[in-house]
Amino acid sequence: MKMTVMTDGKKIVFVSDFDGTITDEDFFTYTSNEYFDNNALKPWREYLAGKKTHFQALKEMFAQIRVPEESLEKLISEINVDSRIDDVFRLCNEKNIKIYICSAGNDYYIKKMIGKKLADYDITLVTNKGEYSQNNGLAMTAPLKSDKFYDKNIGISKFALVNSLKEDGDFVIFAGDGPPDFEPAKIADVVFARKMLLEECRKAGIKTEKFNNFADIYNYIREI
Ligand SMILES: [Mg+2]
């Protein structure tokens, strides 16, 4: 049966989280497993205990990575990126659907993983800045407080991005997996959720679409 999605003639946009959505697991998880002992994970425990913001904890964690850049690049190259993202991005281009990738992480590792695709498919990346040196670690910088997508807790407000697209009158398809994705999921028109975000959406009664990987998103967008 052909699916019918009512977009009321609105311009469609696709907003995707990066870590755990485009990749299998968070960059934070990969780096924690590889580089951080129990002591190094202290900033994260302080975040979980409500004593630090998400941004500050990530910043302190990532600054502790002090390996030669080649070994960090090797770790990044081993992170699994969904094999169907090109299909989805190409389809969005064909259908004139603007693509945004929005992340509470940073652009250092995102660009290393999919930098060429960002250019090839004209994708707008909204995230924190990241710069690596063996002396200073992976230094993360939030946008300026005056930036319209700035958020005190996670650096980048995914909610503010989706909200501004909605205010422009766009029909927003959103994909995510984690806690920072819950607020934007509440106001998106269509939500692809998995892992913790799926549980939260179910608890809150927010309708979600089947999402194991980007093949599900491809099948959905193909029909609209
Ligand atoms: Mg995520």
Residues whose N, C-alpha, C, O or C-beta is under 5 A from the ligand:
A	BS01	MG	D17 F18 D19 G20 T21 D177 G178
